[in-house]
Amino acid sequence: MNVTIENDFVGSLPADPIRENYLRQVRGACYSFVEPSRAGKPQLVAYSKDLAERLGFSVSDCESDEFLDVFAGNSLLEGMKPFAMCYGGHQFGNWAGQLGDGRAITLGELIDNCGTRQALQLKGAGKTPYSRSADGLAVLRSSLREYVCSEAMHYLGIPTTRALTLVATGDAVIRDMLYDGHPAPEPGAIVCRVAPSFVRFGNFEICAAQRDLDLLKQVADYTINSDFPTLKALQETEKYVTWFEEVVNRTIDMVVHWMRVGFVHGVMNTDNMSILGLTIDYGPYGWLEDYDPDWTPNTTDAATRRYRYGQQPWVAQWNLLQLANAIVPLIGETKPLEDALNRFPPVYQERWEQTIRNKLGLTDVGSKESPLINELEAVLKLVETDMTLFFRELAKLDITATIEAEDPLHNMESVYYAPSSISAKQREQINLWLRNYATLVNHQNQNQDNRVALMNATNPLYVPRNYLAQLAIDEIEKGNPQYLEEWMSVLENPYTEQHGKDKFAAKRPEWARTRVGCSMLSCSS
């Protein structure tokens, strides 16, 4: 394989001097060297052809035994210096102390064909000094979900880490899927995640918690020089403040995209927040089926719903506050950081309102839009409504006919899970909103083709619905990769209707409402 491995992170920051792989508290270091565990009978389940090409791997490389061995954790390419990163974090609002890469091992970095440094990281490759009480492994169901969603998010245009490979290890992994006292063996698997950097908010928090200000400065300077190079010429205080403002800005963009498509991260702990504003750590995530702002996919979060869909922007702001607290010593005062945080709500609101206008195909900004937009959530919550299909069907409405129709809802019934149960009062309320929407579009004197194009470029038709992921898992466990291959091909063009692929855009079936893996998920990956 003709790729050149680099080790910029390792070469720039201090290592844990202890080379043995055992659980411990690590101080004064950003990572520990550790080698992946060996997979018993590895098999390449899937790989991203697009990403492989970008990274410089040929088709013959990807089909080789050497490629499989490397991304199963059984061998290393020349120059690889595998390590696990040290960081801390707030989990569910509470400081959890040292966390770190408990089952993720970064193999090294390479420069892709766009000139960007990309780190290659195996998730599920065995124990590290940060594994706590776990085994450092991952199972097929969670690994497939991460592989699918990483790539789907990329094609949706959402900032994200990516996934190069999905490898079945051939080994059994014991997991208690629902944490209900019934552990059972499951097929093991490893995902190779790819990103310019895997540095998180927690990398800075652990330095601050340990009062290691020299290390805090080293991590911040490395991050800025490596991933925010336009800032490195600034004077120190200005540099750190401007950098934090950019992290806030990127985080807002990321969350606006999540809300746009109905993605729920499920575990927005600070150790799962990328300093680059990338979606990272796909654990018990989910996609809104029926529109419910209070829904969380994470069983661990079921009681408080801290990470529910509608709360995500404000959790992001809270997480940024924790990052700000960690980097105060670099700046010497809190006001510039407070100012940046205080700009979060208005900036988020402005970008979200523009996103909603795009979702509705509205081009003008005016006071007449506000009531319509404000009433939209109430209409979506009124009855069980498929969020993804609602906006796609809305784009198909004949505006003139909708204004004049006695029952505009008739043309939208396919987006509801139980259209026959919609009461007369509910129908009247939805019809009123649809007529008001059509009237506003008509008032804006829009070209129909332009409205549809804007809406369909903003609202995807194909998203990695929870039940589809479970179907793909079922098929892979039977030894049938065709379903996953077909689905991944569809997800590469999520905004374009594809002939014969209706099954990948269908509403959640009734059987999936309560099936494990299709509704709520745990962190037991």
Helices and strands as residue ranges (DSSP letters): H 8-12, E 31-33, E 43-47, H 49-55, H 59-62, H 65-71, E 83-85, E 88-91, E 94-98, E 104-111, E 117-123, H 140-156, E 162-175, E 184-195, H 201-209, H 213-227, G 229-231, H 236-261, E 263-264, G 270-272, E 286-287, G 299-301, G 309-311, H 312-331, H 335-342, H 344-360, H 369-382, H 387-396, H 399-404, G 408-415, G 419-421, H 424-443, H 448-458, H 466-477, H 482-491, G 502-504, G 510-512
